[in-house]
Amino acid sequence: MPAAEESQQRQVTATALGPWPGQDPVEAARIIRGELGSPHLPYLAELPDRGVGADAIGRTASLLVDMAVDVQTHGWRIVDRPGRDLIRARSALSTDINVLADVAGEEEDPAREFKVQLRGPLSLAAGLHLHNGERALIDYGARRDIAASLAAGVGDHLARVAGAVPGARLVVQLDEPDIASILAGSIPTSSGYRTLRSVPGQEVTELWRVVVDALRAAGAAEIAIAVTEIEAPFERILAAGADSIAVPLKALTSRQWEQLAEAVEAGTRLWAGAVAVDDAAAGLPKAAEVADALWRPWRQLGLPGTSLGAVRLTPTAGLDAYTPSGATAVLARLTQGADALNQLALG
């Protein structure tokens, strides 16, 4: 079935981007799977409050093959042999997958889809440091080695997750929060006195494709690349072979909306950051407001309501700044917004 035709038969669904408050993986797994039941997209929570190794860089770096990392003065650094920080990161991830298997095993209605998040190869290179303390992003060879190492490690990771949620369609979210700065050449050096030279756009596409192809070969049914709304390189995401673009809606330009519309018409999914979560103390928008944030530009662009099946609603960022109850409320509002959009699609 063509992708564009398939999207017309789907519903608007909801998911979140990964980070979750607290330190209890059992509580996180149960809440997420309870709030994001079918047709929505539950995911393996990241719990950065647990400390070193639970952060996004350490968690993804724990999957690298033939490349060890450890926390030193500037942060995570590539080292000669695994240290306690890497062991800690691997142990935390294994615990999370074991918990997921236990929680999923208790369910009468297993999830049809399940998502995991990874830091993308470019932002990972920006967050890792070489032996001399400089960011790995500075070095062409290091950038390629990191992408290749990550590509080599994703197969085992997806196999373990698949074992925890048998039969679920696996979705992977590659987070590239630094990509606009990487392309603009505004990532600071470790000293902070200057910035790193921009990475050529073609290289960005190539490194993404290395990881996307490995994920596809490992059984990922859908791959999304998540970026910020500022200078989002949609063309490069599509050229890398991603199925979906995840982006906050709040500051998209008219040109970016037009690019997204073209991508949707060609079969790409849009993960729309429609619930702002920058201020955990602020109240949540109403479900109708969540739906309107997408419906208005959607109709202005001439996209039919039937194509809303290409949309997943997300918050604009992780939920780790919230309390567990506050984060739960965000998930509930996302699913309510998805329901409202599905009603609009029906006319």
Beta strands, then each sheet from edge to edge (+ up, - down):
strand 1: 13-14
strand 2: 68-72
strand 3: 75-79
strand 4: 113-119
strand 5: 169-175
strand 6: 222-226
strand 7: 244-248
strand 8: 269-275
strand 9: 311-315
sheet 1: 1+ 9+ 8+ 7+ 6+ 5+ 4+
sheet 2: 2+ 3-
end
